[in-house]
Amino acid sequence: MAKKQLKALYDGPLEIGENYIIDSAVLDDDKRTRVLSQTEIVKALGRSQGGSKRGTAKLPRWISAQNLTPYISSDLRKAILNPIVYKTTNGSTAHGIEATKLVDICEVWLDLEKSGNIHESQKEAARRAYILIKSLAKTSIIALVDEATGYQFAKERAKDTLQQFLKRALQEEAVKWVKTFQDEFFEMIFKMKGWTWGSTTKKPGVVGHYINDLVYSRISPSLVEELRAKNPKIDGNRKKKHHQYLTRDFGHPILKEHLAALVALGRASGFDWDIFKKLVDKAYPVYGKTIQLNFPETLEELSTRHDLSEFNENLKKGLGFNPKSN
């Protein structure tokens, strides 16, 4: 399988101190890796690429001097020998090094100078490395890249949107208890787990964990943490139910819609816990822990398929389930 071509989601010139500008980017991989242009790191140090590598396992000429190699860690060597190839936002191909490696590269030159084994032709690079390190000491390189590429603004917008959602969904004081989690939801869990159900049955403590996992963690990032802060455990118990802190006009309707969807997925799974969890992970992944599963995406896709398995027949029924029609 061909390796996915990485792309820059955001890129821009990173100014370090008053004299150094290095192209930077935030990539579209899962880690949102921040990278710096390898070519411009070399220029910032006052070195030149100096042609190709000396053999397949040799470092580029700009950092391959014999007196430098003792200070190059295996991790840094690997990063230099295997630059990250990606497409910039304007479509050109670039070669980058993970941004945090800039500090490691600078320290190589500073360690060389400290050893006293430095050549006259290398002193300018050591001087520049010191300036770069000094500038980076004030602010994290990750924060600098985020600011230079504009990614910081995207993160702030997302944070603002989340805060606005939580402000609308939550209230400071708990309201009077009103039955919100219908018996149908709990009966579904009991059936999947093989427990004996009765509407007055005391629910096992693990059900609280399931509610946090299946419900609150899937509705919004940070919702569970906010609810725990508003409704802390006192002497091992919470005095209120989490849903009592949801606003009636916004938070409660979202919760009820989510619960209806979970019941539909429970039916689609044939009340099989493992299949149910996979369906929930597909439809409502925990924020930051997206799980990709090869399920049909739409009812239309299911409708065009013949010889559907019993599972997919159930899935089709579940996806078409309308809680308002019951």
Backbone torsions as a table, in degrees:
resi	resn	phi	psi	omega
1	MET	NA	130.5	-179.1
2	ALA	-66.6	141.4	179.5
3	LYS	-71.6	136.1	-178.4
4	LYS	-61.6	135.5	176.1
5	GLN	-75.4	117.4	178.7
6	LEU	-73.0	146.9	179.1
7	LYS	-130.4	152.4	175.8
8	ALA	-83.3	121.9	172.3
9	LEU	-74.9	-39.2	179.0
10	TYR	-139.8	143.3	172.1
11	ASP	-150.9	162.9	-177.5
12	GLY	173.0	166.8	-178.5
13	PRO	-76.8	130.4	177.8
14	LEU	-99.3	119.9	177.6
15	GLU	-94.5	121.1	177.6
16	ILE	-114.7	116.0	-174.6
17	GLY	67.2	-151.2	-176.9
18	GLU	-100.4	-13.0	-169.2
19	ASN	-119.4	-7.1	-170.9
20	TYR	-121.4	128.3	177.1
21	ILE	-127.0	123.6	-177.6
22	ILE	-128.4	128.1	176.6
23	ASP	-62.1	136.6	-178.6
24	SER	-133.2	162.4	-179.3
25	ALA	-155.4	154.8	170.0
26	VAL	-111.4	120.1	-173.0
27	LEU	-87.7	167.7	-174.8
28	ASP	-93.1	17.5	176.2
29	ASP	-77.9	175.1	-176.8
30	ASP	-60.5	-32.0	-176.8
31	LYS	-86.9	-5.0	-174.6
32	ARG	51.3	53.7	-175.8
33	THR	-59.6	133.1	176.1
34	ARG	-95.3	129.7	-177.8
35	VAL	-128.0	156.6	174.7
36	LEU	-120.7	147.5	178.2
37	SER	-63.1	123.4	179.9
38	GLN	-63.0	-41.5	-179.5
39	THR	-59.4	-41.7	-175.6
40	GLU	-80.5	-22.1	170.2
41	ILE	-63.6	-44.0	179.3
42	VAL	-61.0	-44.0	178.8
43	LYS	-63.7	-40.3	-179.5
44	ALA	-61.6	-29.9	178.2
45	LEU	-85.4	-1.3	179.3
46	GLY	76.1	19.9	178.9
47	ARG	-102.3	176.1	174.5
48	SER	-127.2	153.1	-177.2
49	GLN	-58.9	-38.7	174.0
50	GLY	69.7	27.0	176.8
51	GLY	90.5	-165.3	-173.7
52	SER	-80.4	173.1	179.2
53	LYS	-69.3	154.9	178.1
54	ARG	-90.2	80.3	-178.5
55	GLY	89.9	165.7	-173.5
56	THR	-68.4	-26.9	-176.7
57	ALA	-109.0	11.9	-177.2
58	LYS	-98.6	151.2	178.5
59	LEU	-75.8	158.1	174.8
60	PRO	-60.5	157.2	-173.9
61	ARG	-60.8	-30.7	-175.4
62	TRP	-66.7	-16.9	-178.8
63	ILE	-137.1	22.7	-174.9
64	SER	-103.7	7.1	179.4
65	ALA	-57.5	143.3	-174.7
66	GLN	-60.4	-34.3	-178.0
67	ASN	-79.3	-8.3	177.2
68	LEU	-89.7	-34.3	-169.8
69	THR	-57.1	-31.3	179.2
70	PRO	-63.2	-18.4	-175.4
71	TYR	-102.2	4.4	-179.3
72	ILE	-99.1	115.2	-179.6
73	SER	-69.9	161.6	178.7
74	SER	-63.6	-33.9	179.6
75	ASP	-66.8	-43.8	178.9
76	LEU	-68.4	-40.1	177.5
77	ARG	-56.6	-45.4	-179.7
78	LYS	-61.9	-41.8	-179.2
79	ALA	-64.8	-39.2	-179.1
80	ILE	-71.6	-39.7	-178.9
81	LEU	-72.8	-21.1	-176.8
82	ASN	-126.5	68.1	-179.3
83	PRO	-60.5	154.0	-179.7
84	ILE	-84.6	117.3	-179.4
85	VAL	-92.7	129.2	-178.0
86	TYR	-151.2	165.1	176.2
87	LYS	-96.5	131.2	176.6
88	THR	-76.0	173.0	-179.1
89	THR	-66.9	-18.2	177.1
90	ASN	-95.8	5.7	173.6
91	GLY	94.3	-3.9	-179.8
92	SER	-83.4	158.0	179.5
93	THR	-88.7	135.0	-179.3
94	ALA	-131.5	156.4	177.0
95	HIS	-118.9	121.4	-175.8
96	GLY	-126.1	167.2	173.9
97	ILE	-124.5	140.1	178.5
98	GLU	-49.8	133.0	-169.7
99	ALA	-56.4	-37.2	-177.5
100	THR	-65.2	-17.8	-179.4
101	LYS	-73.2	-14.6	178.7
102	LEU	-59.8	-41.3	178.4
103	VAL	-62.0	-43.4	180.0
104	ASP	-62.1	-41.0	179.2
105	ILE	-63.3	-45.1	179.3
106	CYS	-62.2	-38.5	-178.5
107	GLU	-66.6	-28.1	175.8
108	VAL	-58.8	-46.5	-178.5
109	TRP	-69.7	-36.3	179.1
110	LEU	-69.8	-37.4	177.0
111	ASP	-65.1	-37.9	177.7
112	LEU	-63.0	-45.9	179.7
113	GLU	-62.0	-40.7	-179.9
114	LYS	-63.9	-31.3	-178.3
115	SER	-70.4	-21.0	-177.4
116	GLY	82.0	0.7	-177.9
117	ASN	-97.2	23.4	-175.2
118	ILE	-87.3	142.1	177.6
119	HIS	-87.2	158.8	-178.9
120	GLU	-59.3	-36.7	-177.9
121	SER	-70.9	-10.8	-178.0
122	GLN	-102.5	-7.7	-174.2
123	LYS	-67.1	-32.5	178.4
124	GLU	-65.0	-40.1	178.3
125	ALA	-64.4	-40.0	178.6
126	ALA	-65.2	-39.1	179.3
127	ARG	-63.7	-44.1	179.7
128	ARG	-67.6	-37.4	178.2
129	ALA	-61.0	-38.9	178.5
130	TYR	-64.2	-42.1	179.7
131	ILE	-63.9	-42.9	179.6
132	LEU	-63.5	-45.5	179.5
133	ILE	-61.4	-43.3	-178.9
134	LYS	-62.8	-40.1	179.0
135	SER	-67.8	-39.6	-177.7
136	LEU	-74.2	-19.1	-178.7
137	ALA	-64.1	-22.5	-175.9
138	LYS	-84.2	-28.5	-176.3
139	THR	-143.7	143.9	179.1
140	SER	-63.3	142.1	-179.7
141	ILE	-62.5	-34.2	178.3
142	ILE	-62.7	-45.1	179.4
143	ALA	-63.6	-38.1	179.7
144	LEU	-65.3	-42.7	178.8
145	VAL	-65.0	-42.5	179.7
146	ASP	-60.1	-39.4	179.9
147	GLU	-71.5	-42.5	-177.0
148	ALA	-65.6	-36.0	-176.5
149	THR	-88.7	-14.0	-176.2
150	GLY	91.7	-1.6	-179.4
151	TYR	-64.6	-30.2	179.8
152	GLN	-58.6	-39.5	-179.6
153	PHE	-67.0	-36.6	177.8
154	ALA	-64.8	-41.9	178.4
155	LYS	-64.1	-39.6	-179.6
156	GLU	-67.5	-37.4	177.1
157	ARG	-63.3	-42.3	178.7
158	ALA	-63.5	-40.9	179.0
159	LYS	-64.1	-42.4	179.1
160	ASP	-63.0	-41.4	179.5
161	THR	-62.8	-42.7	178.2
162	LEU	-62.2	-45.2	-179.0
163	GLN	-63.1	-37.7	177.7
164	GLN	-65.9	-39.4	177.8
165	PHE	-62.9	-48.8	-178.1
166	LEU	-63.0	-36.4	179.6
167	LYS	-64.1	-38.6	179.3
168	ARG	-75.7	-32.5	-172.9
169	ALA	-85.4	-25.6	-173.4
170	LEU	-117.1	154.5	175.2
171	GLN	-130.2	159.7	-173.7
172	GLU	-70.6	-41.5	-176.1
173	GLU	-105.9	143.3	177.9
174	ALA	-72.2	139.4	176.5
175	VAL	-89.8	171.2	178.5
176	LYS	-60.1	141.3	-177.1
177	TRP	-64.8	131.2	172.8
178	VAL	-132.3	135.9	-178.0
179	LYS	-59.1	119.9	-176.1
180	THR	-118.0	-44.3	176.9
181	PHE	-83.7	103.7	-177.1
182	GLN	-70.7	157.2	-178.5
183	ASP	-57.3	-31.0	-178.4
184	GLU	-57.1	-37.1	-180.0
185	PHE	-66.7	-48.0	-178.9
186	PHE	-70.0	-37.4	178.4
187	GLU	-60.5	-37.5	177.5
188	MET	-60.9	-46.6	-179.6
189	ILE	-63.8	-43.5	179.8
190	PHE	-60.8	-41.6	-179.4
191	LYS	-64.1	-42.3	179.3
192	MET	-64.9	-35.9	-176.8
193	LYS	-87.5	-6.9	180.0
194	GLY	76.3	24.1	178.9
195	TRP	-92.3	154.1	177.3
196	THR	-78.7	125.3	-175.8
197	TRP	-98.8	140.1	169.9
198	GLY	-154.0	138.7	-173.3
199	SER	-59.9	-22.1	179.0
200	THR	-101.3	3.9	-178.3
201	THR	-64.2	134.7	174.9
202	LYS	-70.2	131.3	-174.7
203	LYS	-85.4	136.5	176.9
204	PRO	-56.8	149.9	-178.7
205	GLY	-57.8	-28.2	-177.9
206	VAL	-66.3	-19.4	179.5
207	VAL	-62.0	-34.4	176.1
208	GLY	-61.0	-39.2	176.7
209	HIS	-64.7	-42.1	179.0
210	TYR	-61.7	-39.6	179.7
211	ILE	-62.9	-45.3	178.0
212	ASN	-61.0	-42.0	-176.1
213	ASP	-73.7	-48.0	-172.9
214	LEU	-83.4	-24.6	-172.2
215	VAL	-110.6	-76.4	-170.4
216	TYR	-64.7	-36.8	-179.0
217	SER	-68.5	-19.4	-176.1
218	ARG	-97.4	-16.4	-177.2
219	ILE	-77.8	-41.6	-177.0
220	SER	-162.1	147.1	171.8
221	PRO	-59.6	143.0	173.7
222	SER	71.7	-2.0	-176.9
223	LEU	-63.6	-43.5	179.4
224	VAL	-60.9	-44.7	-178.5
225	GLU	-63.5	-40.6	178.7
226	GLU	-64.3	-42.2	179.9
227	LEU	-66.5	-39.6	178.4
228	ARG	-64.8	-34.5	179.0
229	ALA	-69.8	-38.5	-179.5
230	LYS	-77.3	-27.8	-173.8
231	ASN	-128.5	65.1	-173.6
232	PRO	-72.2	159.5	174.2
233	LYS	-74.5	134.3	175.7
234	ILE	-124.5	121.1	-174.5
235	ASP	54.5	37.7	174.8
236	GLY	86.9	-3.3	-178.3
237	ASN	-133.8	154.2	174.5
238	ARG	-93.2	136.0	-177.2
239	LYS	-74.3	-24.9	-178.0
240	LYS	-127.3	168.6	170.5
241	LYS	-88.0	144.6	-178.4
242	HIS	-53.5	-41.1	-174.0
243	HIS	-66.6	-12.5	177.5
244	GLN	-72.1	-12.2	178.1
245	TYR	-97.9	2.4	177.2
246	LEU	-86.3	141.4	178.9
247	THR	-70.1	144.4	-176.0
248	ARG	-69.0	-34.8	-173.7
249	ASP	-87.0	-15.2	-175.7
250	PHE	-133.1	-53.8	-176.5
251	GLY	-65.6	-46.6	-177.7
252	HIS	-64.6	-45.5	177.6
253	PRO	-58.6	-39.0	178.3
254	ILE	-64.2	-43.3	179.1
255	LEU	-61.3	-45.5	-177.0
256	LYS	-66.5	-38.9	176.7
257	GLU	-63.0	-40.4	-179.7
258	HIS	-66.0	-41.4	179.4
259	LEU	-63.3	-40.6	177.9
260	ALA	-62.5	-39.0	178.6
261	ALA	-66.2	-39.2	178.4
262	LEU	-63.3	-41.1	178.4
263	VAL	-62.7	-39.8	177.8
264	ALA	-62.6	-42.8	178.9
265	LEU	-67.7	-33.0	175.8
266	GLY	-61.6	-42.8	177.4
267	ARG	-65.9	-41.0	-179.6
268	ALA	-61.8	-31.5	-178.1
269	SER	-78.4	-6.6	-173.6
270	GLY	71.7	23.5	-178.3
271	PHE	59.5	36.6	173.8
272	ASP	-99.4	118.9	-172.7
273	TRP	-59.9	-45.1	-177.0
274	ASP	-65.4	-43.4	178.4
275	ILE	-66.4	-40.5	178.3
276	PHE	-57.8	-46.7	-179.4
277	LYS	-62.3	-38.3	179.0
278	LYS	-65.7	-40.4	178.2
279	LEU	-64.4	-41.7	179.5
280	VAL	-65.3	-42.3	178.7
281	ASP	-62.2	-34.1	178.8
282	LYS	-72.7	-46.9	-174.8
283	ALA	-79.9	-36.9	-175.8
284	TYR	-136.8	69.0	-178.1
285	PRO	-62.5	146.8	173.0
286	VAL	-62.3	134.2	-176.2
287	TYR	-59.8	127.2	-179.7
288	GLY	89.6	-4.2	-178.9
289	LYS	-134.1	48.9	-177.2
290	THR	-62.7	131.5	177.3
291	ILE	-113.3	122.1	-179.2
292	GLN	-93.2	122.0	179.2
293	LEU	-125.5	149.6	-174.9
294	ASN	-88.2	66.4	176.0
295	PHE	-104.9	153.2	174.3
296	PRO	-57.1	140.6	-174.8
297	GLU	-86.4	-29.5	-173.6
298	THR	-137.3	162.8	174.6
299	LEU	-63.6	-35.3	-179.9
300	GLU	-61.4	-39.9	179.3
301	GLU	-63.4	-41.2	178.2
302	LEU	-65.6	-38.2	-175.2
303	SER	-66.7	-26.4	-178.4
304	THR	-85.1	-4.9	-177.6
305	ARG	-97.2	143.5	177.8
306	HIS	-105.6	175.5	-179.1
307	ASP	41.1	50.7	178.2
308	LEU	-64.9	141.3	175.3
309	SER	-69.3	164.3	177.3
310	GLU	-58.9	-36.8	179.4
311	PHE	-62.4	-47.0	-178.2
312	ASN	-69.8	-29.1	173.3
313	GLU	-62.5	-43.7	178.2
314	ASN	-65.1	-39.0	179.6
315	LEU	-62.6	-42.4	179.8
316	LYS	-60.8	-43.0	179.2
317	LYS	-65.1	-41.1	-178.2
318	GLY	-66.3	-42.0	-180.0
319	LEU	-67.0	-26.4	178.9
320	GLY	-91.2	-0.3	-177.1
321	PHE	-69.2	129.9	177.4
322	ASN	-115.7	107.4	-176.8
323	PRO	-59.8	-24.8	-177.5
324	LYS	-74.5	-17.9	-179.2
325	SER	-85.7	-8.8	179.8
326	ASN	-92.6	NA	NA
